[in-house]
Amino acid sequence: MGKRKRIEKSWEELEKEFYGDSYYFIAGYTSGGAPYGITMEEAEEQGLLEEEKNDDADKDLDLPF
């Protein structure tokens, strides 16, 4: 793994530890590095989250293979 990949991976891990899964969509970052965008709560309020699908519904599909 190259140096750049290690740096990117470590940044992603650090970001996930610090911000967790609280963002639905990160639109960008401030000059200080803080993310801004839509939180999971805002996405839920706006109806952006899909309801969990029932796996049994997929079994009923008539597939040609």
Residue pairs with C-beta under 8 A, 6 or more apart in sequence:
1 9
15 35
19 35
21 40
22 39
22 40
23 35
23 37
23 38
23 39
23 40
24 37
24 38
24 39
24 40
24 42
24 43
24 48
24 49
25 37
25 38
25 43
26 35
26 36
26 37
27 36
27 37
27 38
28 35
28 36
28 37
29 35
29 36
30 36
38 46
38 48
40 49
43 49
